[in-house]
Amino acid sequence: MEYIIIGLLVLILILVVISLFKNINESNITERLGRFEVNITKELGEFKSSLSKDLKEDFTNLNDQVEKRLLLINEKVNERLDQNFDKTNKTFMSVLERLSKIDEAQKKIEMLSSDIVSLQTILTDKKSRGIFGEVNLKHILVNVFGEKNDTIYQLQYSLPNNTIADCILFAPQPLGTIAIDSKFPLEHYQLMVDKKISQSEREMYEKQFKMDVKRHIDAISSKYIIPGVTAEQAIMFLPAEAIFAEINAYHQDIIDYAYKKKVWITSPTTLISTLTVIQMVIKNMERDRYTSIIHEELNKLGLEFSRYRERWDKLARSIQAVNRDVENVSITTDKITKKFDLINQVEVGKLEEEKHVESVK
């Protein structure tokens, strides 16, 4: 840019010189050209120094602005890096926490798997299955009625026909005494639902499963339904929800057979519901039984409250009379005090005036 300006100036000067050249003589040309050259050189030097100074200041300002922008960008970058680092750190910690929870869940699943395997091993024995059903039945009864509530239920109860029921429930009339017995037909059920064996084999095991359940129904009906001693119905408790669901979903003939034999088939869930309903019936009957007693006691309480109110009214009247006497005594006390004060001050004239006023009153 500097060279362009210089060139333009030179061109202008040449044009000026040419215009002047016509009006001057040759003797003055050299002198004027010399002075003109000196002036041009001086002005060019001043212009160059001014231009250099301006360019230097502009470059300095530009450098300062660039440095400020770079510092600002550096701060922003550091801030973003810190924020991203915090987010990354939190995400990493969350991932570690979830991984630890997954590890704990995996351990619990492994423990549960081992427990299930051990439970399956235990349930393969018929006697163990019977104990499992009895324990499950006891747990349900304790949760509903409380532990050792002999007025409502008893475990391992002996009946007059020399049989022992897993539980006897002393329900209110018209239900009466209900026997509950636990049964667990597992072997043929497992074979019946096993998809690894053929369809014909599963059908064979299904027939055997039905025979097992009906045999249990017959045993409960014959042992635990005693006319005049127990209710006309008994309960067969299946401690496995899967077996209960299988019977209700696909074996209506078993349900009909149990109905004819007056045996209710229950699972843990349905037994809890049944016992809860019986518990509510017992509570309602107990409440109705004591309704007359409660009503009588409320009448007695009403009479006592009437006596209390009369005595309180008498006491209130007595307190009001005492309060009036106290006010009168207080007035008399104030009068006596004033008279003593007047006597102490020997204001006899004033005392006589007050006597006169009191006599007028």
Secondary structure, DSSP 8 states (H G I E B T S, - for coil): -HHHHHHHHHHHHHHHHHHHHTTS-HHHHHHHHHHHHHHHHHHHHHHHHHHHHHHHHHHHHHHHHHHHHHHHHHHHHHHHHHHHHHHHHHHHHHHHHHHHHHHHHHHHHHHHHHHHHHHHHHHTSHHHHHHHHHHHHHHHHHHHH-TT-TTTEEEEEE-TTS-EEEEEEE--TTT-EEEEEE----HHHHHHT-TTS-HHHHHHHHHHHHHHHHHHHHHHHHHH--TTTS-S-EEEE-S-HHHHHHHHHH-HHHHHHHHHTTEEEE-HHHHHHHHHHHHHHHHHHHHHHTHHHHHHHHHHHHHHHHHHHHHHHHHHHHHHHHHHHHHHHHHHHHHHHHHHHHHHTT-HHHHHHHHHHHHH-
